[in-house]
Amino acid sequence: MYYKNALCVYPHMEGAPEKKWFPPIGLEYIATVLEGLVENLTLIDMRFEPDLDDHIKNNDVDLICLSVNWDYQLNAALDLIGRIPPHIMVVMGGRYATTNIEKFFAATRKLDIIVRGDGEEVIRDIVSGLPLKDITGISYREGGKIIHNKVRDLRPLSDTLYPNRKLRRADYRLLFKKLNLGTKVDCISTSRGCPYNCRFCNFTNYPLRRKRDWSGRSASSVIEELKTIDADFIFVVDDNFAANMRRVEAICDLIIAEGIKKTFAVALRIEIYKYPKILEKMSRAGIKILTIGIESAQDKTLEAMQKGFNTTLAEKAFAEIRKVRFYIHGYFIVGCIGESYLEMLEIGSFAKRLKLDTIDLSLLRTEKHSPLNEVIARSKGYYVGEENIVLSEEFHLNKLKEIRNHIYKNYYDFFTILRIIKSVITTRLISFRYFYKLKFICIFRSILSEGKKKGSLRSYLWKEIFRTPD
């Protein structure tokens, strides 16, 4: 074996978003591949184990693999690399690493290899001792220079490879703020990619000017993995779970037939409304939370984004979807190109017409190779600011945040909050024992009993619960 003692590390440092309920599933795929290829393997999530020095010193480590998917992991990754002895091979992967190769190599000389895109096959080649020049999909140092090998072809998602959860050293449970609700949480990846071509989307557009074609695992493969998961609550991390409706139905049929009792959250598109029988079957199988990207309340924006629907169709679709008991979370974007102040504010009223339970308001962002950059370049007054946020002369960052906060304040009124509570109860998302522990219920009871003004409940919920972090 070329490497004996390996660490797979999810970097984190104090002050960065924790999201301690979300397992690092991408890193776990890499760790599972490494099993059997190295003598000793340890998976470390620094959100739970912040000090790696003892692991590095006492375990004679000769390989460290880092997963960096988000911009807020940058400083944690660089700090960690700076403390790694020079004799240890350091390999980094993840979406943020892939799109910021030059930044990472310029920031530290201790980083040896960056894996671009999917890492399962690449890490196998690296630890098997294949010469670096022959490994597609990597960038690496050689003689003081950075070498970028050919892009590796993307493979369909494997039916036989999924994370070995026995490697975990942390316990992932549903959190509300920092309140542990007791429910074990896990993730599963049943597909990769998306067949649609939304212009703003930075996730299905492969970071190196390639769009990932959709590929899905077989229903039987998904069920076999589910049988290894003991968590009650599962996030399906697919970009579009319902890209293939026959597969969705087959998965639901097997979940029901096998008697698997879990609660699932999935991301999909509004086209699911065309399949009322499958929607019923999804609910019976335990799929209780639907997260759906609507993005805008303006037809002109939806057309420019290539979303494939307009506001009229969206209202029709959600009227059908709501006939089945789901908790529905909608995504919108504040700051879409060409939208006025009043048009952005219409997001709140539109979301209420759709009767969404909760909404998430993100700011429009782009990435290095996103097709959105072409639109920005030809749109007068628009430019890319810090953190790749799309800004304009009229709508600077603080203005966009002000608009976003205004929408949140007005959306979460008294009746919306009651609908949220009803949805949580009717879909049985959380047992009454844990539901009682929720902070906003405690505040709600206090307000009713003490006769405080009704606006204080809305203000509290907006500030403490629903507001999206900057």
N, C-alpha and C positions, 0 to 999 in steps of 0.2 A: 504493500500500500504506500502511495506517495505521501499521504497525510494520515497521521495517527489520531490526533486529538483536535476535534473541531468544535467551534462554538457558532451557533446560529443566533444572531442578536437582533432584536427589535429596539432601535435606539430611542431613548427618551431622556429628557432632562426637566428639572423642575421649572414650571412656568409655561410649558407647552401644553396644548390640549391633551388630556389624558385618555378619554374614551376607553376606560378600563373594562367596559363591557364587551369590547370587540376583539376577538382573538386575531392574531396576525396570520391569517390563513395562507397568504402568499408565501411567507417565510416557512410556514409549516409544510408546504409542498416541497420546498427545497430541502428541509430537514429530513423528510421522508425519503427523498432520493438519496441523500447522503448515508442513510442507514445501510450498513453492509459494505460501504465503500471506504469508511474510516473505522478505526478501532474503537474510538470513544466519541460520542456525540452528545452535546448539551444544548438545549434550546432555552434562551434567556429572553424574557420580556422585561425590559428595564423600567417599565411602568410599575412593576412589582418588585424587581430586584435591581435597584439603581447602581449598585457597586459591583463592577466586574473585575476589579483589580485582583481579588483573591482567586477568582476562576482562572484568570490568565496566568498568575504566578504559580498556583499550586497544581494545575492540571497539565502542565507542559504542553500548552496549546500551540499548534503550528498552523492552524487555519481558522480565520474568522470570516463569516459571511454576514453581511449587514443588509437589511431590507429598509429602503428609504423611499416611501411612496408619496409623502406629503412635504410641503415646503417647511412646515413647522418642525420637521425632524432634522433639518439642515444643521443647526448649531449642535444638536446632540450628537449627530454622526461625526462631525468634525472634531468635537471635543473628545469623543471616544477614540477616534483614529489617532489623535495626538498623543494618547497615553498607551498605545499599543507598541510593544517592543519591535524594533525593525526586522527581526528575523522571522516574524509571523506574517504569512501571506494574508492579505486583506482583499476580499472580494465584495463588491457592492452591487446590489440590484434594486429593482423597483422602478415605478413610473417616474418619480421625481429625479432619481439618479439618471435614468435614460434620457430625460429631456435637458439635463444640466451637466453633461459630461465634462465640458470644459471648465465649468465653475468648480467642480469637485477636484479635478486634477490640479487646477491652479491653486486651490486652497491648501492642499497638503501633498507632500511628496511620499507619504507613507501608504497611499492608496495604490494598490497594484493593478487591479482589474475592475472594470465596470461591465456588468452584463446588461446588454440592451434588449429590452423586451422580455419574452418568456425565458425563464431561467432553468427549467427542469432538465432539459437536454444539455444545456451549456455547462451547468455545474457538474454533471456526470462526466463530461469530456475533460473538464479542468482537473478534477480529483483523480481521474484515471491516468493522468500523466500525458495526455495528448499535447504535442507542441502547440504553444499559444498561437503561432502563425497559422495553424491549421484549424482553429476553432472559430467558426462563424458566429457573429452576434456578440463580439466583445471588443472593448477598447482597453489598451494596456500600455504600460511603460516599457520602453526598450531603448537602452543607450541614451537616456535623457530625452527621448522623443515619445510622443503619444501616437500609438498605432491604432487605427480604426479598421478592424477586419470587415469583411463583407457582411451585410445584413443577413441574418438567418431566416430562412423561410418559416412561416408560422404553421404549426401543426394543429390538427383538430384536437380538441380536448380528449384526453385519454379516458377510457372506461375503467381502466385497471389501477390508475394512480389517484389516490386521495390521501389527505393528511392522516398520519398516525397520531391520534390525540393522546396516546400514552406518553408522548414526549413532553407534554405540557407540565410546567412546574407552577402554573398560576391557575386561579379559579375565576372564571368569568361569569359574572352574575348581572342581572338587570339592575341598573342604577337609575335613580331619579335625583339629579344633581349628585350629591355624594351619599344619598340614602340607598342602602342595599335593600332591594325588594325581595331578595331571597331566591328569585327564579334563575336557574342556570341558563346561560345563553351560549349559543354556538353559531357557526356559519357553515354554509355549504355552497360550493360552486358547481352548478349543474350545466352551465354553458358559458361560452365566452364570445364576445362580439355582439353585433347587432346588425340586422339587414337593412336598417333605415339609414338615412343620410342627413340628419339634422345638421345644419351648417355650423351651429354654435358648439356642438358636442366635442369635447376634448377626450372623452373616454374610449369611444369605439374607434377613433382615429388613431392608429398606431403612431407612437411618437416620432418615428423616422419616416414620415411621409407615406405611410401605408395604412389602409383601413383594414381592420381585422374582419374577415368574413365570419359570420355566425357559425358556430359549431356546438352541438349539444351532446351530452352523454346519453346513453340509453336509459330508459326508465328503470330497468333492472339494476343497472349500475348505481343509480341514485338511491334506490331502496337498500342495496347492500351497504352503502355508506351510512345511510340513516340508521341502520341497525347497530352501528358502532357508536352512535351518539347518544349520550345519556341526558343531554340538556332538554328542557321542556320547551324552550323558546328558540327558534332557529331563523336567522336571517339568510335568505337566499341571495347571494351577492351578484347574481347575474345582471348584466346590463339590461337584458330583456328576457325575463323568464318565459314569456308567452310568445316567443318568436315562431314556435312550431306547436300548433294547437293539438295535433294528434299526440305529440310527446307529453304535453301538459295533461291531457286526459289520461294517458297511460300511467303517468306518475301518480295521479290522484287515485286511479283505480287500484293500483298496487298498495298505496298507503292505506286505503280503506280495507282492502282484502287482508293485508298483513296485520291489521289492528294497531297501527302505529298512531299513538296519541300524542301529538305535539302541536304547537302553535307556530305558524310560519308567517313571515313577512316577505313579500316579493315585490320587485319592480317590474312594471309592464306599461303598455301603452293603452290608449282609450279604445283601440280596436277590439279589445276583449269584450266589449258590449255586444258584439255580433254573435256571441256564443253563450246564450243564457243557460243552457243545460250544463255546460262546462263550468260556468260560474257557480252554479249550485253544487256541482261536484267538488270544486275547489274548496268551498266553504265546509262541506262534509269531511274533506280530507284534512282540515285544520288550517288552511290558508285563510287567515283572518285579517291581515293587514295588506292593503294594496297601496303602493307608492307610485304615483303617476306624474310625469312631467307634462304640465300644461304650458308653462313658460310665460305666456302673455295673454292679455285680455283684448288684444288688437288683431284683427284679421290681417292687416297689412304686415304686421310683424311675424305672425305665424306663417304667412306665405313666404316672406323673405328668409325665414329660418328653415324652410322646407320641412315643416312639421307634418304635413300631410292631412291636416284638418283645419277647420275654422271654428269660431266660437259657437256657431249654431250647432255644428256637429258635436262639439264638446258637451253642450247642454243636453243634447239628445242622448249621448253616450252615458253620461253620468246618471241620467234619469233611469236608464236600464240597469246600470251597475248597482245602483242603490236599492234595487228590488231584492237583492240578496244582502244579508247582514255582513258587511265588511266595515272595518275601520279604514277610512280613506285619507291618505296624506298627499297633498298636492304640492308640486314644486313650481315656483315662478321665478322669473329673472327681472330684477330691477335695473334699469339703465340700458334697455335694448336700444339699438341704434335707430334713430328717427322718431322715438317716442317723446311726447311732450310731458310736462309735469302732470297735467290732468289725466293723460292717458295712462301713466304709470299708476296713479292713484286708483284707477278703475279696477286694478287687480283685486282689491278687497271686496268690492261689490260683486265682481264676477265670481270670485271664489265662494261667496255666500250663495249666489244663484246655483252654483254647482253643488252646494251643500257638502262641501269638504269638511272633514272633521278638523284637521289641522293643516297649516300651510308652512312652507319654508321659502324664504325670500333670499335668493343669492344675488350677488352682483355679477354682471356680465364679465367673464374672464376669457382670455385666450391663451394659447401656448405657441411655442416656437414654430411649429409646422401646421398650425390650425388653418383650415380654409377661411375662417373668420377674418384672418389678417387681410385678405384681399378686400373684403367689405370695408374694413376700417380704413384702409389706404385710400379708398375712393369716396369716403364719407367726410365731407368738409367739417372741420372742427373737432373730429374725434382722434384720440390717440391712446396708447397703452401706457398706463401709469404703474405705480409700484404694485407688486404681487400680481402683475399681469391683468389688472382690472382695467376695463375699457372705460375711458372718461371722455369728456368733451369740454369745450369752452364754457358751455352753459351748465353742465352737470359735473362738477368736480366731486371728489370723493366724499367730502363732508355733506354735500348736498344730497348725494345718492343715499347715504346712510340716514339722513334726516327723512327722506321720502320713505325708505324702508321702515323706519320706526313708526312713522305716521300710519302706514298701512297696517302694521301689526296692532297698533293701539285701537284702530277702528274695527279691525276684523274680530278681535277677541272680546266681543261684548257679552253681556249676561246670557243671552240666548245661545250663542255659539258655545259658551262654556258648558251650559246644560246639555247641549247636543253631544259634546265630547264625553261628558260623564255617562250619558245614556249609551253611547257607542261602546265605551269601554266595558260597561256592564253587560249589554246585550250580546256582544261578541265574545264575552268571557275571556278577555285578554289577560286580566289579572284577577286572581281570587279575591274575595272580599277581605281576607286577612291582610293581604298586601295592599289592596286598594285603600284600605283605611289608613295605611301608613303614608300615603301620598301627601306631600306638603300642601298642595293647593286645596285638597279636601279639608285639611285642618283649618286653613285660612277661611275657606268657604263656611264651615260650621261656626267659626268664631264671628264672622261678619254677621251671619244670620242671628246669632244669639245676642250679640251686643248692639245690634241695630245700627251699624256703621253705614255710611253712605255707600250705595251700590257701586259707585265708580271706583272705590278703592280696591275691590276685587279684581276688576279689569286691569287696573294699573299694576297690581301686584303680579298677576299672571303674565302680563306683557313683559315686565321687567325681569322677573325671576325664572320664568319657565319657557316661554315661547320665543324669546328674542334670539336671533341667530348671532353667534359670536362674530366679532369683527375679524 
